[in-house]
Amino acid sequence: MRTWLFAIQRNVIVDAQRAQKRLPRLVSGEEADDVPAEIGDALDRLAIVEALAKLSEEHRSAFVAIHVDGRSYADASARSGVPIGTLRSRVFYALRAHIDGEESRP
């Protein structure tokens, strides 16, 4: 019985820590002022470029067409000749690859 209770307690702690990691970290106004906006923006752009570079050409082009260019799936499908369902799948897996990559980081 004791071992079972420890296993439950461990699972609750792990779940709480994972949930906390998903929330954005709040910083004070003083900490936010320490990083100039243009540096933060440049770092964001660099992170986006690195994430896009890790994707296959098919996944990258589908993601860029939908989320960067703002096209509808129907429009992107008509322009590329790729079926809408395939585009949805490619965008889903492109986003999933980015999320899985973040979870594996220390």
C-alpha positions in Angstrom: 0.0 0.0 0.0 2.8 2.4 0.9 4.5 1.9 -2.5 1.3 2.6 -4.3 0.8 5.9 -2.4 4.3 7.0 -3.1 3.7 6.3 -6.8 0.6 8.4 -6.8 2.3 11.2 -5.0 5.2 11.2 -7.5 2.7 11.3 -10.4 0.9 14.3 -8.9 4.1 16.2 -8.4 5.3 15.4 -12.0 1.9 16.5 -13.4 2.0 19.8 -11.4 5.6 20.6 -12.6 4.6 19.9 -16.2 1.5 22.1 -15.9 3.6 24.9 -14.4 6.2 24.7 -17.3 3.3 25.3 -19.8 2.4 28.7 -18.2 4.3 31.8 -19.4 6.7 33.1 -16.8 5.7 36.4 -15.3 8.4 39.0 -14.8 8.4 42.3 -13.1 8.4 45.5 -15.1 12.0 46.1 -14.1 13.1 42.7 -15.6 11.1 43.4 -18.8 12.9 46.8 -19.2 16.3 45.1 -19.0 15.9 43.6 -22.5 15.4 46.1 -25.3 12.4 45.3 -27.5 14.5 45.1 -30.7 16.8 42.5 -29.2 13.9 40.4 -28.0 12.3 40.7 -31.4 15.5 39.6 -33.1 15.8 36.6 -30.8 12.2 35.7 -31.5 12.9 35.9 -35.3 16.0 33.8 -34.9 14.1 31.1 -33.0 11.5 31.1 -35.7 14.0 30.8 -38.5 15.8 27.9 -36.6 12.5 26.1 -36.0 11.5 26.4 -39.7 15.0 25.2 -40.8 14.4 22.0 -38.9 11.3 21.2 -40.9 11.1 19.3 -44.2 10.4 21.4 -47.3 6.8 20.1 -47.5 6.0 20.9 -43.9 7.8 24.3 -44.0 6.0 25.5 -47.2 2.6 24.4 -45.8 3.2 26.1 -42.5 4.5 29.3 -44.1 1.5 29.4 -46.6 -1.0 29.1 -43.8 0.4 30.8 -40.7 2.9 33.3 -42.2 1.2 34.3 -45.5 -2.2 34.0 -44.0 -3.7 32.0 -46.8 -6.7 29.8 -46.4 -6.3 26.1 -46.8 -8.4 26.2 -50.0 -6.2 28.9 -51.5 -2.9 27.2 -50.5 -4.3 24.0 -51.9 -5.2 25.6 -55.2 -1.8 27.3 -55.5 0.3 24.3 -54.6 -1.8 21.5 -56.0 -1.7 19.6 -52.7 -5.0 18.4 -51.3 -6.4 20.3 -48.3 -6.3 17.3 -46.0 -2.6 16.9 -46.8 -1.9 20.5 -46.1 -3.8 20.3 -42.7 -1.7 17.3 -41.8 1.6 18.9 -42.8 0.8 22.0 -40.7 -0.3 19.9 -37.8 2.9 17.9 -37.8 5.0 21.0 -38.3 3.5 22.5 -35.2 3.8 19.2 -33.4 7.5 18.9 -34.3 8.1 22.4 -32.7 6.2 21.5 -29.5 8.0 18.1 -29.2 11.3 19.8 -29.7 10.6 22.2 -26.8 9.6 19.4 -24.4 12.8 17.5 -25.0 15.0 20.4 -24.0 16.4 20.5 -20.5 
